Each structure stands twice: as structure tokens, then as C-alpha cells.
Amino acid sequence: MSIYDKVRTQKILSFSLILFTLAIGVLIGTVVQTGAKAARGQAVAPDATPLTIPSPVMMQNEFTKIAKKLEPSVVNISTEYIPKKETTQNRQAPNFRRRQMPAPQDDDQDDPGDQGGMQQFFQRFFGPGGGGGNFQFGEPQDAPSAALGSGVVVDKNGYILTNNHVVEKATRIKVKFTNDPTEYPADVVGTDKDTDLAVIHVHKNNLVAAKIGNSDALQVGDWSIAIGSPFGFQATVTAGIVSALSRDVPGAEATSFQHFIQTDAAINPGNSGGPLLNINGEVVGINTMIASRSGGYQGIGFAMPINSAVKVYNDIIKEGHVTRGSIGIHFSARPDISDILKVYGAKHGIFVEKVEADGPADKAGIKAEDIVTDVNGKPINKGQDLIDIVADAPVGTSVAVAIIRDKKPMTLNVTVGDRTKIFAELYGGKKNEDKAETAPDGMQMKFGMTVQPLSSANRQRMNYKGEGSVMIASVEQGSFAEDIGLAKGDIVVQLNRQAVTAPEDIKKIQGSLKPGDSVVFRVMRQAMSARGTGDWQPLFLSGKVPDGN
């Protein structure tokens, strides 16, 4: 073998040895790595079984069915308010004001005064991003604004029921349906401030109308489902129970035509105008307001019963507005008037404090200090009884009103009138900001008060032209006078039906009273409530004489 062949053979052997060594190394490395991985996996959970996702199976329940059924009927409502442009010549300083309160209650009861901050506790579903920014207190009347709310289709031809405060003052209204990106313009058909309801219309046919239920069938503890657009999140479904029925809400916004369903179904700003449903998927209420210190859900929501809403809807689509009857009286709003009834000779009824001049009651002969005991044979035990009967009576019809006057019963026929016309002067009336001024001194009386003669100067300063010539100069804190509601500046007209013309008259009548006797003051007070006009109104304040007075 030549030297060349030996060298070539040696190279081949060396190359083969290198390849063999590399192959052995790769094999050993693979085995070691695989073993390490296997050992590592077994060390974490050696007895674990991998999870698998099953095939989808639809879990049906009543709430699921209701949500699917109502989705096409519940809409999102967005509104804009753009004030009309003014010329520089006509532009005035911004008019800051509180939101205007609803019209006076039917056969108007006395304003109970400040409700201790309840107006802030009970909130309509509006506010920036939640349903009606331009209605915030203290905001300029003509500030541009936007709002969000909800509504429910009640007629396939495009008629939608919602809240008045959702669309009030709106320049532009747009409606969105679930799974439809189109925004449909809407028009207001009619509104009713007393129930905070409105009817709007979109030009879209063959809609899916929600089924109307009967709210009179509801019981506390029944399931309740709310659907709407809280904070703009469309088609949100929440469930709870009916917490209470016929709930009256205090505050300046309340009217005698609002008796709510209370629910703990989660509802928030933006749900306003959406439906409250029963377990059958029927609309039993229109969500209207919440009780909340934070402005959000706290488990106390209120819905207008659908039976009331249906009456409003039917009037609006027929006449464009709601007409309610009234006989034109103001009655005492005090929860307990038993002392007044006793002094005036009645066992039950409501006490007439004022009769609207030229109104139906005035024309029929009803007077202040009459006790209304029955209407059309139905007993009247509280003001709401009268309101419910008269408000539903057609305008122009006659009702038989049984009264007691001077402890003698009589019946008068009264022709029902339109309450918006009877109380027209109280709509947007101007307040009289002049306060009654009294001298610091006066004659000390029993019951913890001092009185003084009403001078001509005070009459002129207070713009008072009514009867009575004795004014309360001061009321002691914690006294009987304060307990029954007497206040500085009140003008005393009668005490236990006896005329008061001088401070001595009060002293004489007080001297004849014993502890436990009923006592009734008739006073005149300047009305300074959110609804009032600053006019002087009669008040009847009563109680039982305490020991030691």
C-alpha cells in the first residue's frame, strides 16, 4: 500500500470516528433531556388528569326565556338638548334655577315642607352619562346637555313607553334596538309630569311589542326582572323580588298620582323608563327612580305600576295629554287630624282648609272648615281617597259630596273640573320672597309662644290683606306650640273655632282649656314651598293640651 493510500485510509477512519462520536453525543443528550422533561412534569402533579371542554348544552330557565323574549322590545334612548341661539341684543344673564316641580296635587293638599334632605336621597335616573344631565340642580336652564335612558315598545307600530324626565326638553331623541346599530329618530307623542311618564314614537313598523301584565296581581315577594341600559350598557338584565307595593315616596318631586312598586332588582341610572317584569315576562311597571345616597344601586328601586301607566298611555295616544278631574279644594296633609274632626263634629273625613275661588267646589257651596266625609257614597278617610275618586271622574260629570258643616251633615252636587285649569295660577307662579317681620317683644301666652297685634305697617310690609290681627312673635323650642307646628310670623285667625281679634282673645280661650282637651288653631302662613307662589295660605294646627300648660 502506498503512502497516499495509508493517509487517505487514516483520514476516513478519523472522520468516521468523529461522526460516530457526534451521533452518540446527540443520542445521549436527547435521552437525558427527554428524561428530565418527563421527570419535571411528573414532579408537579404526577396524579393529575388533563381537563376537557364538553360540547355546549343550553341551560334554559325562566329568566333566560324572559331575557330572550323581551330583548327586541326594550330600547335604549339617547337625547340631546341644544338651546336656541340668541342674538347679542336679546341675550340675558344665565337663569339658574332648581328643576321645576310637578303641578300641584289634585284637590291640592298642603305642602309638608322640607323633607330633611330626602330629595337628595331619592333620585330620578338622570345625570351625566346616565340619563338627563341638564336637570341637575343649579345648572343653567339653557345649557346644552345629553342624556341616556330606556323604554319599552308597547305597540308594533313604533309606540314606546318611557319616563317624562328622560325626554323632557329634548331637542333630539334617538332610539336604538338590541342587535341593531341604527339610531332611529323619535318624536314625543305626549307626556305626563304627574306620573313622570311619556310616550314617544319611531317610524319603524312590525316591532315586537312587550306583553302588558296587571300590576294589581303583584304580591310582595314575587319575582321581578328589570331590563334597560344602566350607564348606557344596553339590554342589561337583573332580577330580584317585589319588596313593597303602593309605596309613596317623600320629597318635592312626589305627587298624589305616584304610588310605586318597590323592588330590589338591581337598577341604576340609565334604567329609567325601562320595564319591570313579572316571572311570566309581562310588563308590570316602568322603572322610575331609586333611593340611593351614592347615586347607584342600593337595593331600593321604584317602578310606576303598569295599570297606572296604561291609563296615562291611553289618554296620551287619544288626546295628546292626560286630563284629571278636580273639585278645587285644599285639604290638610297632617297624618292625624282627629282633634280637628272632634272639634268640628265629624268621626271621619278630610278637613277643607281652602276653596279655590270660582272653582267647582266654590260654585257648589263648599267652604273652608267643611269636613268632606263621602263622595258618591264612598267614605273618605284620607286625602288620597278623594283624589282617587275625583281624578278618575270625567270632567263635566257631577259627584255627590257629603260634608259636615257646623256639626250638621249635608250633601252638595259638584261638577268635576280640569285640575290643570283650576290650579292654573300655581303653574310656574312667582314666589314672594318678602318675609314676615315681627317685633322682638310680644305678649306671653300659654303653650310656649308670644303674640302681638298685627300693625298696619307689618300688614303692608308682609303684603297681607287677609283676616286676623294677631301675629305670633316667637315660639319656644320644645314647646307645645312648636310641637303642633305654630311658627313665628303666623297670623292667628281662630282658636277652637272662636275668632281671635286681639291677644286677649287667645288668653281667654286658653284659660278655659284643661289638659287633654283638643285644641285647633286656624292660622295664615305665607307659602314658600317649591310649588308655592308666596301667597298666604290657611293652616289648621291641632293637638291635645299637655299637662302643665
C-alpha positions in Angstrom: 0.0 0.0 0.0 1.4 3.4 -1.0 1.9 6.2 1.5 -1.0 8.1 -0.2 -3.4 5.2 0.3 -2.4 5.0 4.0 -3.0 8.6 4.6 -6.4 8.5 2.9 -7.5 5.5 4.9 -6.4 7.1 8.1 -8.5 10.3 7.3 -11.5 8.2 6.5 -11.2 6.4 9.8 -10.7 9.6 11.7 -13.8 11.2 10.0 -15.9 8.2 10.7 -14.8 8.2 14.3 -15.8 11.8 14.7 -19.2 11.2 13.1 -19.8 8.3 15.4 -18.8 10.2 18.5 -21.2 13.1 17.5 -24.0 10.7 16.9 -23.5 9.1 20.3 -23.4 12.5 21.9 -26.7 13.7 20.3 -28.4 10.4 21.2 -27.3 10.7 24.8 -28.3 14.4 25.0 -31.8 13.7 23.6 -32.3 10.8 26.1 -31.2 12.9 29.0 -33.3 16.0 28.0 -36.4 13.8 27.4 -36.0 12.1 30.7 -35.5 15.5 32.5 -38.7 16.8 31.0 -40.6 13.7 31.9 -39.3 13.9 35.4 -40.1 17.5 35.7 -43.8 17.0 34.5 -44.3 14.1 36.8 -42.9 16.1 39.7 -45.6 18.9 39.6 -48.8 16.8 39.5 -48.0 13.1 38.8 -51.5 12.0 39.5 -53.3 14.8 37.6 -55.7 14.2 34.6 -55.9 16.9 31.9 -59.2 18.7 31.7 -61.5 18.6 28.6 -64.2 21.1 27.5 -67.6 19.4 26.9 -69.9 20.1 24.0 -72.1 23.2 24.6 -75.5 22.4 26.1 -78.0 25.3 26.6 -79.2 25.7 30.2 -82.7 27.1 30.0 -84.6 28.7 32.8 -87.4 31.2 33.2 -85.0 34.2 33.4 -83.3 33.1 30.2 -86.6 32.8 28.4 -87.7 36.3 29.6 -84.5 37.9 28.5 -84.7 36.4 25.0 -88.4 37.3 24.7 -88.0 40.9 25.8 -84.7 41.8 24.1 -86.4 43.1 20.9 -88.9 45.2 22.9 -86.5 47.1 25.3 -84.8 50.1 23.7 -82.0 52.5 24.5 -83.0 56.2 24.4 -80.5 59.0 24.0 -81.5 62.6 24.0 -79.8 65.9 23.3 -80.8 69.4 24.4 -79.4 72.3 22.3 -80.7 75.7 23.4 -81.9 78.1 20.7 -79.3 80.6 19.7 -79.9 84.1 21.0 -78.8 87.4 19.5 -76.4 89.6 21.5 -79.2 92.1 21.9 -81.6 89.6 23.4 -79.1 87.6 25.5 -79.5 87.8 29.2 -77.7 86.5 32.2 -78.0 82.8 32.8 -81.1 81.8 34.7 -80.0 79.5 37.5 -82.8 77.5 39.0 -83.9 74.3 40.5 -85.7 71.9 38.3 -89.4 72.9 38.1 -91.6 70.7 40.3 -94.7 69.0 39.0 -98.0 70.7 39.1 -100.0 70.8 42.4 -101.7 67.7 43.6 -105.3 67.1 42.8 -107.5 68.9 45.2 -104.3 70.3 46.5 -103.0 69.2 49.9 -100.7 71.4 52.0 -97.0 71.2 51.2 -95.5 69.3 54.0 -92.3 71.5 53.7 -88.7 70.4 53.7 -88.4 66.6 53.8 -85.0 66.7 55.6 -82.8 66.1 52.5 -85.0 63.3 51.1 -84.8 65.0 47.7 -81.1 64.1 47.6 -81.8 60.5 48.8 -84.5 59.7 46.2 -83.0 60.2 42.8 -84.6 60.0 39.3 -82.4 58.1 36.9 -80.7 61.0 35.3 -77.3 62.7 35.4 -74.2 63.0 33.2 -73.8 59.7 31.3 -76.9 58.3 33.0 -80.0 60.0 31.8 -80.6 63.7 31.8 -77.7 65.9 32.7 -79.5 69.2 32.1 -81.8 68.5 35.1 -79.1 68.8 37.7 -79.9 71.4 40.4 -78.1 74.7 39.9 -77.3 74.2 36.3 -78.1 76.9 33.8 -81.5 76.5 32.3 -80.2 76.8 28.7 -77.0 74.7 29.0 -76.5 72.1 26.3 -76.9 68.6 27.6 -77.2 64.9 26.7 -79.0 62.1 28.5 -79.5 58.3 28.4 -82.5 56.2 29.4 -84.6 53.2 28.4 -88.0 52.5 27.1 -90.3 49.6 26.2 -92.2 49.0 22.9 -95.9 48.6 23.6 -97.2 48.8 20.1 -95.8 47.2 17.0 -96.3 50.4 15.0 -93.5 52.1 16.9 -95.0 53.5 20.1 -92.7 53.4 23.2 -93.5 54.0 26.8 -90.8 55.7 28.9 -90.3 58.3 31.6 -91.0 62.0 31.1 -87.7 63.0 32.7 -85.8 61.0 30.0 -87.2 63.1 27.1 -88.2 66.3 28.9 -86.9 69.4 27.0 -85.1 67.2 24.5 -84.2 68.8 21.2 -83.3 65.5 19.6 -84.3 61.9 20.6 -82.8 58.8 19.2 -83.8 55.1 19.8 -81.6 52.0 19.4 -82.8 48.5 19.4 -80.9 45.5 20.6 -78.6 44.0 17.8 -79.4 46.9 15.5 -76.7 49.6 15.2 -79.1 52.1 13.6 -80.2 55.0 15.6 -83.9 55.8 14.8 -85.2 59.4 15.4 -88.2 59.6 17.7 -90.9 62.1 18.3 -92.7 62.9 21.6 -96.4 62.0 21.4 -97.3 63.3 24.9 -96.1 63.5 28.4 -97.5 63.5 32.0 -95.4 65.1 34.7 -97.7 63.9 37.5 -96.7 60.3 36.9 -93.4 61.0 35.1 -94.4 59.1 32.0 -94.1 59.8 28.3 -95.0 58.2 25.0 -92.6 58.5 22.1 -92.9 57.2 18.5 -90.3 55.9 16.0 -91.1 55.4 12.3 -90.4 51.7 12.3 -93.1 49.1 11.8 -93.6 45.4 12.7 -91.8 45.8 16.0 -92.1 43.3 18.8 -94.4 44.7 21.5 -93.9 43.6 25.1 -96.9 41.9 26.7 -98.7 44.1 29.3 -99.5 42.5 32.7 -101.7 43.5 35.6 -99.8 45.2 38.4 -102.8 44.7 40.8 -101.9 41.0 40.8 -98.5 41.6 42.3 -97.6 40.4 45.8 -94.7 41.2 48.0 -92.1 38.5 47.4 -92.9 37.9 43.7 -90.0 37.7 41.3 -89.3 40.9 39.5 -86.9 41.4 36.5 -85.6 44.7 35.2 -84.3 45.3 31.7 -82.7 48.5 30.5 -79.5 50.4 29.7 -77.8 51.3 33.0 -74.9 53.6 32.4 -75.5 53.0 28.6 -74.9 49.2 28.8 -77.8 48.1 26.6 -80.0 45.1 27.3 -78.8 44.6 30.9 -81.0 42.1 32.8 -81.2 42.0 36.6 -83.6 40.1 38.9 -84.9 40.5 42.4 -88.2 40.4 44.2 -91.1 42.8 44.8 -90.2 44.5 48.1 -93.3 46.6 48.7 -96.4 47.8 46.9 -98.2 51.2 46.8 -95.1 52.9 48.1 -95.4 56.7 48.5 -92.0 58.5 48.1 -91.5 61.7 50.1 -89.9 64.8 48.6 -90.6 67.7 46.4 -90.8 65.5 43.3 -93.7 63.4 44.7 -97.3 63.8 43.6 -100.5 62.2 44.6 -100.5 60.1 41.5 -97.3 58.2 42.2 -97.7 55.1 44.2 -94.7 52.8 43.3 -93.8 49.2 43.2 -90.6 48.8 45.3 -88.1 46.2 44.1 -84.6 45.1 44.9 -83.7 44.1 41.3 -80.5 46.0 40.5 -81.4 49.1 38.6 -79.2 52.2 38.1 -79.1 55.5 36.2 -80.0 54.7 32.6 -82.6 52.1 33.6 -85.2 54.9 33.7 -88.2 54.2 31.5 -87.3 50.5 31.1 -89.8 47.7 32.0 -90.2 45.9 35.3 -91.4 42.4 34.5 -93.0 39.5 36.4 -92.0 35.9 36.2 -94.3 35.5 33.2 -92.4 38.1 31.2 -95.2 40.6 31.4 -94.6 44.3 32.0 -95.9 45.2 35.4 -94.1 48.5 35.9 -92.0 51.3 34.4 -88.7 51.9 36.3 -88.6 55.5 37.5 -86.4 56.2 40.5 -84.0 54.8 43.1 -83.3 55.5 46.8 -79.6 56.0 47.0 -77.1 58.0 48.9 -74.4 57.3 46.3 -76.4 57.7 43.2 -76.1 54.0 42.3 -77.7 50.7 43.2 -78.5 50.1 46.9 -81.3 47.6 46.6 -84.2 50.1 46.7 -85.8 50.9 43.3 -89.2 52.2 42.3 -91.4 51.5 39.3 -94.7 53.1 38.3 -97.4 50.3 38.2 -98.3 49.4 34.7 -102.0 49.8 35.5 -101.4 53.5 36.1 -99.1 53.7 33.1 -101.7 52.2 30.8 -104.3 54.8 31.7 -101.8 57.6 31.0 -100.8 55.9 27.7 -104.3 55.6 26.5 -105.1 59.2 27.3 -101.9 60.4 25.5 -102.5 58.4 22.3 -106.1 59.7 22.2 -105.8 63.3 23.3 -102.1 64.0 23.4 -102.2 64.8 27.1 -103.8 63.5 30.4 -106.9 65.1 31.8 -107.6 64.6 35.5 -110.6 65.8 37.5 -110.6 68.1 40.4 -113.2 69.9 42.6 -110.8 72.7 43.6 -110.1 72.3 47.3 -107.0 72.3 49.5 -107.1 69.9 52.4 -105.0 69.2 55.4 -102.0 66.9 54.8 -101.5 66.2 58.5 -101.5 62.4 59.1 -103.6 62.8 62.2 -106.5 65.3 62.2 -108.6 63.5 64.9 -108.6 66.6 67.1 -109.8 68.8 64.2 -112.5 66.3 63.4 -113.6 66.1 67.0 -113.8 69.9 67.4 -115.7 70.2 64.1 -118.1 67.4 64.8 -117.0 64.6 62.5 -115.9 61.0 63.0 -114.0 60.7 59.7 -113.2 62.7 56.7 -110.8 65.3 55.4 -110.7 68.9 56.5 -111.1 71.6 53.9 -108.6 74.4 54.5 -109.2 76.5 51.4 -111.5 76.5 48.4 -110.3 77.7 45.0 -112.2 80.9 44.1 -114.7 80.2 41.2 -113.8 76.5 41.2 -116.3 73.7 41.2 -116.4 73.3 45.0 -116.8 77.1 45.4 -119.7 77.2 42.9 -121.3 74.2 44.6 -121.2 75.9 48.1 -118.3 74.0 49.8 -116.5 76.3 52.2 -113.3 76.3 54.2 -113.7 74.4 57.5 -116.1 71.9 56.0 -115.4 68.2 56.6 -115.7 66.1 53.4 -116.9 62.6 54.6 -118.1 60.9 51.4 -118.0 61.2 47.7 -120.7 59.3 45.6 -121.4 57.2 48.7 -117.8 56.1 49.2 -116.3 57.0 52.6 -113.4 59.5 52.6 -110.9 58.7 55.4 -107.8 60.4 53.9 -107.0 62.8 51.1 -105.9 60.1 48.8 -109.4 58.6 48.9 -110.8 61.9 47.5 -108.1 62.2 44.9 -108.5 58.7 43.6 -112.2 59.2 43.1 -112.3 62.7 41.7 -109.2 62.3 39.4 -110.8 59.4 37.6 -114.1 61.1 37.2 -114.7 62.6 33.7 -114.5 66.3 33.5 -118.1 67.7 33.4 -119.7 65.0 35.4 -121.3 65.5 38.7 -120.3 64.0 42.0 -122.2 63.9 45.3 -120.0 65.3 48.0 -121.2 64.7 51.6 -119.9 67.3 54.1 -120.3 68.2 57.7 -120.6 72.0 58.5 -121.2 73.3 62.0 -121.7 69.7 63.0 -124.6 69.3 60.6 -124.4 66.9 57.6 -125.3 67.9 54.1 -124.7 66.8 50.5 -123.7 69.0 47.6 -123.5 68.2 43.9 -120.2 69.3 42.5 -119.3 69.4 38.8 -115.8 68.0 38.2 -113.4 70.4 36.5 -110.0 70.1 34.8 -107.3 70.3 37.5 -104.8 72.0 35.2 -107.2 74.8 34.7 -108.5 75.0 38.3 -104.9 75.3 39.7 -103.5 77.2 36.7 -102.2 80.1 38.8 -99.9 77.7 40.6 -98.1 76.6 37.5 -94.8 78.4 37.4 -96.0 81.0 39.8 -93.6 83.6 41.2 -92.6 83.4 44.8 -93.0 86.3 47.1 -89.6 86.5 48.9 -90.7 89.1 51.4 -90.6 87.6 54.9 -92.9 88.5 57.7 -91.1 90.8 60.1 -92.1 90.9 63.8 -91.0 92.9 66.7 -88.9 91.1 69.3 -91.4 91.8 72.1 -94.9 90.5 72.5 -97.5 89.2 75.0 -96.6 85.8 76.6 -99.2 83.1 76.1 -99.6 79.6 77.3 -98.3 76.7 75.0 -94.9 78.4 74.7 -95.4 81.3 72.4 -95.7 85.1 72.4 -98.1 87.1 70.2 -98.5 90.7 69.3 -101.1 92.8 67.4 -100.6 92.9 63.7 -99.9 96.6 62.9 -100.7 98.3 59.6 -97.0 98.7 58.9 -96.5 95.0 59.2 -99.5 94.2 57.1 -98.1 96.4 54.3 -94.5 95.0 54.7 -95.8 91.4 54.6 -98.3 92.1 51.8 -101.0 90.6 53.9 -104.6 91.6 53.2 -106.5 88.7 54.9 -108.4 88.4 58.1 -106.8 88.2 61.5 -105.0 90.8 63.5 -102.8 88.8 65.9 -99.3 87.6 64.9 -97.0 85.1 66.6 -93.9 86.9 67.6 -91.9 83.9 68.8 -92.2 80.2 69.6 -90.2 78.4 72.3 -88.2 75.5 71.3 -89.6 72.2 72.5 -93.0 73.8 73.5 -96.5 72.6 72.7 -96.8 75.4 70.2 -93.7 74.1 68.3 -94.9 70.5 68.5 -98.2 71.3 66.7 -96.4 73.4 64.1 -97.0 77.0 65.0 -94.2 79.3 63.8 -93.0 82.9 64.1 -94.9 85.1 61.6 -98.1 83.0 61.6 -101.3 85.1 61.9 -103.8 83.6 64.3 -107.4 83.8 63.0 -109.2 81.3 65.2 -108.7 79.2 68.3 -111.1 76.3 68.6 -113.4 77.9 66.1 -113.6 81.2 68.1 -112.4 84.3 66.3 -109.2 85.9 67.5 -109.0 89.7 67.1 -106.7 90.6 69.9 -104.0 88.8 72.1 -106.5 88.8 75.0 -108.9 86.6 73.0 -106.2 83.8 72.9 -105.5 84.2 76.6 -109.3 83.9 77.4 -109.8 80.8 75.3 -106.6 79.2 76.7 -107.9 79.7 80.2 -111.0 77.5 79.5 -108.9 74.6 78.3 -107.8 71.6 80.5 -105.0 69.1 80.0 -106.2 66.5 77.4 -108.6 68.9 75.7 -108.4 69.1 71.9 -107.1 72.4 70.6 -107.3 73.7 67.0 -105.5 76.8 65.7 -106.5 78.4 62.4 -103.6 80.5 61.2 -102.5 82.1 58.0 -99.0 81.4 56.7 -97.0 82.7 53.7 -96.4 79.7 51.4 -92.7 79.5 50.5 -92.6 75.9 49.2 -91.1 74.8 45.9 -94.7 74.7 44.5 -95.9 77.9 46.2 -96.3 81.4 44.9 -95.7 83.3 48.2 -99.5 83.7 48.8 -100.9 83.5 52.3 -102.5 80.1 52.9 -104.7 78.8 55.7 -103.4 76.1 58.1 -105.2 74.2 60.8 -102.8 73.0 63.5 -104.1 70.8 66.3 -103.2 68.7 69.3 -104.1 67.9 72.9 -103.4 70.3 75.7 -100.4 68.8 77.7 -100.2 68.7 81.4 -98.6 71.9 83.0 -100.0 74.3 80.3 
